[in-house]
Amino acid sequence: SLARENELLTDEIKRIITGFPQDNDEGFDAEPGYAAFKHYHDLREKRLKLEAEQSIYFLVQERVEGETNEVITPTLDEYKLLKLGPRFIYNNPKTASRRRTTELATLKRKIEARFFEKKVSPGRPVEQFIAELDLVLQKLHNESITNQQHIRKDLINTSIQNLSNTIQLSQRQSGSFGFDIIKKKKNCGRLVKRLRHKLKLTNIIIRKSDKSKVFHLGKLEDYRKKSEEYMEKTKAYKCLEINNPLPDLIQRTNKYLLNLRLAKWITQKQYETLCINSNEVELAHLYYLPKAHKPGTPLRPIISGLKHPTIKISKFLDELLRPLFDKMALKSTVTSGFELVKQLQKSSKDNMRQETLFCTIDVMDLYTMVPQVEGVLALRKMLEYFKLKQVGGLKIETIIRLSRFVMQNNYFSYEGQYYHQIRGGAMGSPLTLTVANCYMFFYEQQIIKQINNSGGLYFRYIDDIFIVINWPIRHLMKQIDRWNKIDENIKLSENVGFMADFLDLHIENKDGQLFTTIFQKPSYEPYYLPFNSVHPIHMKKNIIFTMLLRALRYCSIFQEYLNEREKLRMALLLNRYPNKFIDKQFNNVLSKLNIQSLTCNNYVNCRQEVIDSPIKEKIPVDYEKTMFVHFTYCSSMRTFPIKFQALWNKYFGESPINDVLPVLGTRNVKNLQRQLT
């Protein structure tokens, strides 16, 4: 209560003041006085923060799965570091400085290439530009450390002087407070090393959770147990023990591509693009993301194969085939909750009744349950659907053969052993998603026809299905049982009622009226990129814009919008966003949407205008006139874009490449997730 808080604060002030001497002493030591003064403010701030955190039901916490008592016990500093989350990046000007030479050399090559395209020698301006830019970056990289030293020194001097001027008293009982004048800057690098060592000693695996994207701590033996259970359940993996399949896979991949080239099924350019160098590839590895939002924390398998021998073929095929699938399944798929909101609005005007049911269906283990042969045949069906003979210059048979090769050659390592995936596709391989989507498309056609004939709605997002129907609940359940028998590989798990949660959207039938708002899973954690993370400020502004725009689109009534806006505010505050910054960005969102203010009277109309407004299409990049430039970001580089542009105009404003537009991008140092895993 306010009375209790006032009593606590009054007692604390009295306790501090009683420690002050009653007589002035010109030779007093300001350090103990400042320590007491600072102690009071620290206590008050800590208390207010604790009350704020305890009043919010979605307080961020780390979990340690497993029944064993042997778990990691982080120190306070380590705990605070973990709470900053996977995406947090601490200021690291040393890494930025170390990368500077390589980044400048890359930029120099790009500029010289532009001059050569104009058939002009680069000359001295390029050398001078790089040299001056190097000096600018050196100064900025050194500025972080220098600024921190100056700030610390100024803060000490200012604090002591202010205390001297206002109190003019000394501290008799200086021994009663053991606080430093200034908290030492935490060495994040040292904390990370210490924490990584602890994790290794205690066999704790740290992962980013599957949905909430916060850190999840799990025991190694629990991961092994759940991995074995998953492999046994799906029967999708064959253990090769310690026989490394990589050398043979490299040889077979290149031989397969060469045979296609000799048969003139692929061009020389395609062959050179897809073939692999043994020094540039490595076998994929399996890891799991914990689904902390589901009972028992099941694992989502991810096969990371960025350098896998078949990854080039997989990407190449996916770029050809995914646009075709998107076109084919346009009417039966959604990719976001916002798309579903628009579809529900159209349908509810004529078809929403008091007895209208919502049904969400989860397709269990889709990626590993789709048979490889039938999955590739689904691709063929799609190509036949469009009556195509070629795609991207490739014959249909070539596409099918390459797809089959990719699907049947997923190998990976896990816990020192090698595995071959004999069922489904690797979750992490680009082609797998398109194969699974095609397989589901042809599976669901009779279901879609049945739903449409009854005036209902059917939409799917990968392995999640959403249905709106005016059937009696018994009839719907009977039909789902029938759908479960269509294909032995597809197992459906349903949830039926007058309310449903699909993707990030909550939907309700309130006496025949559609109600929608944002859905957050029970395991939701209010984690956003921390404000004190060393990322460019536009990224933090964009988070607020995106989240508030989502609230406006999703919330069907004004009060629900206000509730979601304040939830967002509290989540941002927990992630150290200043309230003034939050308010300013909230106002900017409304300004960009041409809304002066939102009230209960104008909310419905304003929201509808936002929903109906066309989404801006990305302007295609003109690569001939655009040059992308990347430098590692640190906290002192906020002014770098202006300085870079000034130097560019100085040296190249009237040069043969003055039509080239340099676009600055940032490279990040490793975030906490990459540092700890």
VOMITOR-558869 format. One record per residue (C-alpha): residue in three letters; x, y, z. Coordinates in pm, whole numbers, padded with zeros to 5 digits, always signed. Last residue first. Example, Ala and Ser with C-alpha at 12.3 -4.5 7.8 and 13.67 -1.06 7.14 Angstrom:
SER+01367-00106+00714ALA+01230-00450+00780
end
This chain:
THR+02629-02216-02734LEU+02700-01931-02491GLN+02849-01674-02728ARG+02605-01752-03010GLN+02308-01706-02779LEU+02457-01399-02617ASN+02494-01216-02949LYS+02811-01241-03158VAL+02928-00910-03307ASN+02688-00747-03544ARG+02736-00634-03900THR+02555-00319-03996GLY+02432-00198-04332LEU+02512+00123-04520VAL+02368+00169-04868PRO+02605+00337-05115LEU+02418+00482-05415VAL+02612+00468-05741ASP+02535+00750-05987ASN+02849+00938-05882ILE+03058+00649-06016PRO+03237+00852-06288SER+03345+01104-06021GLU+03173+01428-05921GLY+03038+01322-05583PHE+03305+01053-05549TYR+03563+01195-05309LYS+03373+01455-05106ASN+03032+01296-05159TRP+03158+00967-05017LEU+03327+01144-04726ALA+03004+01323-04632GLN+02807+01001-04668PHE+03043+00818-04432LYS+03028+01096-04174ILE+02648+01095-04175PRO+02632+00714-04155PHE+02890+00709-03869THR+02696+00930-03627ARG+02552+00639-03429MET+02886+00458-03439SER+02984+00502-03072SER+02774+00208-02951CYS+02936-00051-03176TYR+02841-00181-03519THR+03059-00390-03747PHE+03067-00238-04095HIS+02874-00333-04408VAL+02848-00154-04743PHE+02587-00239-05005MET+02632-00079-05346THR+02329+00029-05546LYS+02321+00154-05904GLU+02370-00174-06087TYR+02199-00364-05806ASP+01868-00186-05863VAL+01683-00317-05561PRO+01315-00395-05605ILE+01086-00169-05402LYS+00918-00380-05137GLU+00543-00369-05167LYS+00352-00145-04933ILE+00060-00325-04776PRO-00267-00188-04907SER-00494-00007-04659ASP-00801-00214-04577ILE-00684-00317-04228VAL-00571+00037-04142GLU-00899+00185-04267GLN-01090-00076-04066ARG-00897+00018-03752CYS-00981+00386-03798ASN-01351+00307-03846VAL-01373+00078-03541TYR-01168+00311-03320ASN-01355+00636-03391ASN-01595+00645-03096CYS-01391+00445-02843THR-01108+00688-02905LEU-00786+00683-03108SER-00591+00999-03178GLN-00461+01187-03480ILE-00453+00884-03712ASN-00266+00921-04041LEU-00111+00570-04010LYS+00237+00723-03986SER+00107+00956-03713LEU-00049+00668-03520VAL+00284+00482-03521ASN+00476+00798-03433ASN+00256+00849-03126PHE+00340+00501-02998GLN+00707+00571-03078LYS+00704+00886-02863ASP+00527+00709-02581ILE+00784+00426-02582PHE+01079+00669-02586LYS+00929+00860-02296ASN+00879+00533-02107PRO+01245+00438-02146TYR+01295+00085-02290ARG+01467-00136-02035ASN+01337-00478-02150LEU+01097-00481-01856LEU+00977-00143-01976LEU+00913-00293-02319ALA+00700-00569-02168MET+00510-00312-01962ARG+00441-00101-02271LEU+00330-00403-02473LYS+00087-00502-02200GLU-00032-00140-02204ARG-00098-00153-02578GLU-00268-00491-02546ASN-00513-00360-02286LEU-00581-00043-02487TYR-00653-00253-02798GLU-00888-00473-02594GLN-01074-00164-02480PHE-01110-00042-02839ILE-01272-00356-02979SER-01167-00590-03264CYS-00803-00617-03157TYR-00594-00780-03432ARG-00505-00491-03663LEU-00447-00234-03390ALA-00247-00478-03178ARG-00036-00577-03482LEU+00038-00211-03554LEU+00152-00175-03192MET+00391-00471-03226THR+00538-00366-03562PHE+00593-00003-03465ILE+00743-00094-03128ILE+00988-00339-03284ASN+01071-00090-03562LYS+01185+00169-03310LYS+01427-00083-03162MET+01570-00166-03505HIS+01599+00204-03591ILE+01817+00253-03281PRO+02107+00049-03423HIS+02188-00251-03203VAL+02415-00258-02898SER+02169-00402-02649ASN+02065-00146-02387PHE+01708-00139-02519PRO+01679-00516-02485LEU+01552-00691-02803TYR+01212-00810-02693TYR+01115-01068-02434PRO+00777-01062-02265GLU+00778-01441-02216TYR+00483-01643-02332SER+00460-01990-02173PRO+00081-01971-02154LYS+00079-01885-02526GLN-00007-01530-02627PHE-00301-01461-02855ILE-00372-01108-02975THR-00738-01010-03014THR-01045-01108-03211PHE-01419-01106-03150LEU-01669-01203-03420GLN-02034-01169-03323GLY-02274-01465-03331ASP-02329-01476-02957LYS-01961-01408-02889ASN-01773-01635-03133GLU-01411-01594-03028ILE-01075-01571-03205HIS-00725-01532-03055LEU-00451-01463-03311ASP-00077-01536-03277LEU-00085-01856-03487PHE-00438-01985-03432ASP-00612-01972-03095ALA-00975-02074-03086MET-01308-01985-02930PHE-01654-02133-02977GLY-01512-02484-02960VAL-01299-02756-03124ASN-00934-02856-03072GLU-00794-03124-03304SER-00486-03348-03331LEU-00440-03485-03681LYS-00214-03769-03793ILE-00091-03770-04152ASN+00124-04068-04255GLU-00164-04318-04257ASP-00346-04101-04510ILE-00724-04061-04537LYS-00791-04222-04197ASN-00746-03909-03985TRP-00987-03730-04216ARG-01259-03978-04114ASP-01202-03910-03742ILE-01213-03536-03823GLN-01552-03594-03992LYS-01694-03759-03680MET-01573-03471-03465LEU-01746-03222-03698HIS-02072-03420-03693ARG-02073-03432-03315ILE-02003-03055-03295PRO-02304-02969-03506TRP-02187-02807-03829ASN-02168-02433-03899ILE-01796-02431-03984VAL-01480-02224-03936ILE-01162-02429-03983PHE-00795-02358-03903ILE-00509-02596-03981ASP-00152-02586-03843ASP+00125-02795-04005ILE+00236-02544-04273TYR-00016-02259-04224ARG-00356-02389-04332PHE-00693-02231-04403TYR-01046-02368-04433LEU-01363-02157-04410GLY-01722-02280-04408GLY-02016-02253-04646SER-02095-02626-04629ASN-01963-02693-04980ASN-01646-02506-04883ILE-01582-02743-04590GLN-01625-03062-04797LYS-01416-02926-05085ILE-01142-02826-04842ILE-01142-03173-04686GLN-01124-03338-05031GLN-00826-03120-05119GLU-00637-03171-04791TYR-00400-03450-04899PHE-00307-03273-05224PHE-00202-02959-05039MET-00038-03152-04754TYR+00211-03317-04991CYS+00282-02984-05159ASN+00346-02815-04823ALA+00576-03096-04707VAL+00781-03077-05031THR+00798-02697-05012LEU+00914-02705-04649THR+01174-02974-04717LEU+01333-02782-05007PRO+01494-02521-04778SER+01674-02781-04559GLY+01643-02688-04192MET+01388-02948-04092ALA+01548-03234-04283GLY+01295-03426-04486GLY+01064-03719-04428ARG+01182-04076-04366ILE+01524-04233-04415GLN+01729-03962-04244HIS+02082-04103-04224TYR+02267-04070-03894TYR+02622-04033-03770GLN+02744-04062-03412GLY+02948-03830-03190GLU+02646-03688-03006TYR+02464-03606-03329SER+02595-03602-03685PHE+02393-03553-04000TYR+02292-03712-04328ASN+02007-03609-04559ASN+02064-03782-04890GLN+01724-03918-04992MET+01544-03584-05001VAL+01822-03408-05196PHE+01856-03685-05457ARG+01477-03704-05500SER+01461-03330-05561LEU+01741-03352-05819ARG+01561-03631-06003ILE+01226-03450-05993ILE+01374-03123-06118THR+01554-03302-06401GLU+01233-03483-06498ILE+01048-03151-06517LYS+01305-03010-06757LEU+01512-02720-06629GLY+01523-02378-06799GLY+01381-02202-06495VAL+01085-02438-06489GLN+01015-02659-06791LYS+00729-02871-06925LEU+00458-02705-06717LYS+00094-02811-06711PHE+00036-02600-06395TYR-00121-02898-06215GLU+00144-03122-06377LEU+00413-02924-06195MET+00217-02961-05869LYS+00171-03334-05924ARG+00546-03370-05981LEU+00613-03195-05651ALA+00369-03432-05481LEU+00567-03721-05632VAL+00871-03589-05442GLY+00677-03615-05116GLU+00547-03961-05211VAL+00905-04089-05246GLN+01028-03920-04926PRO+00734-04016-04706VAL+00597-03719-04508MET+00617-03813-04138THR+00942-03633-04052TYR+00835-03287-04161LEU+00475-03326-04045ASP+00546-03434-03687MET+00176-03413-03589VAL-00055-03206-03804ASP-00224-02971-03555ILE-00591-02891-03604THR-00779-02580-03495CYS-01159-02581-03508PHE-01394-02287-03466LEU-01767-02351-03444THR-02063-02137-03551GLU-02364-02201-03322GLN-02439-01833-03254ARG-02406-01756-03623MET-02130-01614-03844ASN-02190-01684-04214ASP-02286-01353-04378LYS-02073-01079-04222SER-01844-01336-04058SER-01684-01441-04389LYS-01533-01107-04489GLN-01405-01028-04138LEU-01270-01380-04099GLN-01062-01350-04418LYS-00916-01016-04310VAL-00830-01147-03963LEU-00673-01459-04118GLU-00432-01246-04324PHE-00341-01057-04006GLY-00269-01383-03823SER+00006-01455-04071THR+00104-01682-04363VAL-00237-01799-04472THR-00318-02093-04698SER-00625-02223-04883LYS-00684-01962-05153LEU-00319-01907-05251ALA-00233-02279-05262MET-00130-02295-05630LYS+00038-01952-05636ASP+00237-02017-05318PHE+00328-02362-05455LEU+00464-02213-05777PRO+00662-01948-05587ARG+00815-02233-05377LEU+00933-02436-05676LEU+01216-02248-05845GLU+01373-02090-05534ASP+01330-02425-05358LEU+01518-02607-05632PHE+01826-02385-05608LYS+01820-02384-05228SER+01812-02765-05213ILE+02078-02802-05483LYS+02312-02571-05293ILE+02237-02749-04964THR+02321-03097-05100PRO+02682-03116-04971HIS+02588-02968-04630LYS+02745-02629-04561LEU+02443-02457-04407GLY+02325-02795-04278SER+02162-02737-03943ILE+01915-03016-03885ILE+01654-02885-03643PRO+01452-03121-03427ARG+01171-02965-03219LEU+01180-03105-02867PRO+00896-03178-02626THR+00868-02967-02309GLY+00654-03201-02098PRO+00343-02995-02166LYS+00388-02748-02456HIS+00501-02382-02443ALA+00859-02484-02354LYS+00899-02640-02698PRO+01274-02700-02659LEU+01477-02644-02978TYR+01683-02948-03073TYR+02014-02997-03248LEU+02128-03214-03537HIS+02446-03154-03733ALA+02497-03124-04107LEU+02815-03262-04258GLU+03076-03017-04379VAL+03147-02848-04707GLU+03397-02594-04839ASN+03716-02801-04859SER+03541-03080-05055ASN+03443-02831-05324ILE+03086-02868-05442CYS+02892-02874-05768LEU+02576-02662-05786THR+02697-02339-05948GLU+02945-02506-06185TYR+02675-02748-06301GLN+02424-02469-06346LYS+02673-02276-06561GLN+02752-02586-06767THR+02383-02638-06830ILE+02168-02912-06676TRP+02000-03209-06845LYS+02274-03211-07109ALA+02345-03583-07050LEU+02702-03486-06967ARG+02569-03223-06725LEU+02334-03469-06555ASN+02621-03716-06519LEU+02840-03443-06374LEU+02572-03352-06118TYR+02546-03715-06000LYS+02925-03746-05985ASN+02953-03428-05778THR+02690-03550-05531ARG+02829-03906-05514GLN+03183-03786-05435ILE+03071-03544-05168LEU+02839-03806-05016ASP+03120-04065-05003PRO+03350-03827-04816LEU+03069-03717-04577PRO+02929-04056-04469ASN+03138-04078-04149ASN+03102-04431-04009ILE+03087-04386-03631GLU+02737-04530-03570LEU+02538-04528-03896CYS+02212-04477-03705LYS+01900-04474-03921TYR+01656-04191-03866ALA+01285-04142-03938LYS+01137-04410-03714THR+00914-04127-03584LYS+00854-04260-03232GLU+01198-04414-03181MET+01376-04100-03300TYR+01162-03886-03071GLU+01216-04111-02769GLU+01592-04117-02828SER+01599-03738-02853LYS+01389-03707-02537LYS+01639-03920-02344ARG+01941-03741-02485TYR+01792-03399-02406ASP+01712-03513-02054GLU+02067-03645-02011LEU+02211-03308-02116LYS+02008-03121-01855GLY+01809-02825-01984LEU+01832-02447-01963HIS+01597-02241-02178PHE+01691-01889-02284VAL+01415-01674-02430LYS+01271-01699-02782SER+00908-01747-02670LYS+00837-01993-02951ASP+01106-02263-02977SER+01313-02177-02671LYS+01667-02050-02731ARG+01901-02317-02603ILE+02137-02374-02311ILE+02247-02731-02246ILE+02360-02809-01890ASN+02621-03079-01836THR+02721-02929-01497LEU+03084-02860-01589LYS+02998-02739-01939LEU+02733-02497-01819LYS+02968-02363-01554HIS+03244-02302-01812ARG+03000-02117-02039LEU+02896-01903-01741ARG+03253-01810-01663LYS+03331-01728-02024VAL+03014-01519-02058LEU+03088-01331-01736ARG+03440-01250-01855GLY+03309-01109-02181CYS+03041-00913-01997ASN+03295-00732-01780LYS+03056-00548-01557LYS+03131-00180-01521LYS+03220-00120-01162LYS+02941+00015-00953ILE+03030+00367-00854ILE+03075+00507-00508ASP+03117+00156-00366PHE+02877+00028-00103GLY+02962-00116+00240PHE+02745+00109+00451SER+02758+00093+00829GLY+03131+00168+00839SER+03077+00532+00756GLN+02908+00587+01089ARG+03003+00948+01135GLN+02920+01057+00777SER+03004+01418+00706LEU+02781+01712+00644GLN+02767+01986+00384ILE+02439+01839+00260THR+02356+02029-00057ASN+02692+02163-00177SER+02902+01866-00073LEU+02655+01615-00214ASN+02651+01800-00543GLN+03032+01805-00550ILE+03057+01434-00468SER+02809+01342-00741THR+02970+01567-01000ASN+03323+01435-00936ILE+03219+01067-00940LEU+03000+01110-01245ASP+03271+01300-01432LYS+03525+01020-01373ARG+03289+00743-01478ILE+03170+00937-01782HIS+03528+01011-01884GLN+03633+00644-01862GLN+03326+00526-02052ASN+03382+00788-02316THR+03742+00677-02372ILE+03640+00313-02410SER+03365+00393-02659GLU+03568+00659-02845ASN+03842+00420-02955HIS+03613+00256-03209LEU+03486+00595-03328LYS+03836+00737-03372GLN+03957+00430-03557LEU+03646+00443-03778VAL+03710+00804-03882LEU+04080+00733-03942ASP+03994+00433-04163LEU+03746+00648-04357GLU+04030+00890-04429ALA+04253+00610-04561ILE+03971+00449-04761PHE+03878+00780-04926GLN+04241+00864-05000GLU+04305+00526-05164VAL+03984+00557-05370PRO+04064+00916-05469ARG+04414+00808-05588GLY+04313+00633-05909PRO+04018+00402-05973SER+04107+00355-06343VAL+03803+00399-06567LYS+03627+00139-06781LYS+03293+00229-06621GLU+03272-00130-06491PHE+03633-00085-06378PHE+03526+00207-06161ARG+03251-00002-06001ALA+03498-00285-05936GLU+03733-00040-05766ILE+03452+00062-05529LYS+03372-00300-05443ARG+03737-00390-05389LYS+03782-00091-05156LEU+03475-00189-04956THR+03613-00539-04903ALA+03950-00397-04794LEU+03772-00161-04553GLU+03580-00453-04400THR+03895-00662-04362THR+04086-00379-04192ARG+03795-00288-03963ARG+03733-00637-03828ARG+03969-00594-03533SER+03827-00251-03455ALA+03471-00383-03445THR+03588-00670-03226LYS+03756-00424-02989PRO+03451-00197-02992ASN+03244-00464-02815ASN+02930-00318-02662TYR+02706-00597-02538ILE+02475-00781-02773PHE+02144-00922-02650ARG+01956-01152-02888PRO+01956-01461-02665GLY+01815-01295-02352LEU+01904-01009-02120LYS+01776-01234-01841LEU+02084-01455-01887LEU+02311-01158-01803LYS+02108-01074-01496TYR+02144-01434-01378GLU+02518-01423-01440ASP+02548-01101-01236LEU+02342-01249-00951THR+02547-01569-00955PRO+02416-01865-01150THR+02334-02193-00980ILE+02343-02463-01248VAL+02152-02778-01174GLU+02233-03102-00995ASN+01901-03155-00824THR+01785-03398-01089GLU+01424-03387-01196GLY+01487-03236-01536GLU+01426-02907-01717VAL+01594-02589-01595ARG+01382-02286-01665GLU+01483-01922-01697GLN+01246-01654-01587VAL+01091-01345-01744LEU+00792-01212-01552PHE+00473-01269-01749TYR+00225-01217-01467ILE+00325-00858-01412SER+00274-00719-01064GLN+00584-00896-00936GLU+00805-00714-01186ALA+00667-00371-01101GLU+00695-00436-00728LEU+01054-00555-00772LYS+01142-00249-00979LEU+00992-00017-00719ARG+01185-00187-00439LYS+01514-00183-00629GLU+01473+00185-00714ARG+01401+00274-00352LEU+01693+00070-00224ASP+01931+00213-00482HIS+01817+00568-00401TYR+01886+00520-00032HIS+02222+00356-00096LYS+02326+00648-00318PHE+02284+00894-00031ALA+02467+00658+00203ALA+02753+00609-00043TYR+02763+00983-00110GLY+02806+01048+00257PRO+03076+00779+00284GLU+03270+00939-00008ALA+03232+01302+00091ASP+03508+01293+00358PHE+03474+01593+00587GLY+03758+01838+00632GLU+03544+02148+00662ASP+03341+01988+00939ASN+02994+02124+00997ASP+02821+02013+01315GLN+02530+01769+01351PRO+02722+01476+01192PHE+02522+01254+00952GLY+02436+00894+01049THR+02099+00998+01184ILE+02016+01124+00835ILE+02048+00777+00678ARG+01825+00605+00934LYS+01569+00887+00911ILE+01557+00854+00531GLU+01505+00476+00555ASP+01231+00514+00813THR+01050+00765+00592LEU+01082+00538+00287LEU+00938+00242+00472GLU+00649+00446+00613ASN+00569+00594+00272GLU+00564+00244+00118ARG+00329+00124+00393ALA+00094+00418+00336LEU+00101+00364-00041SER+00000+00000+00000
end
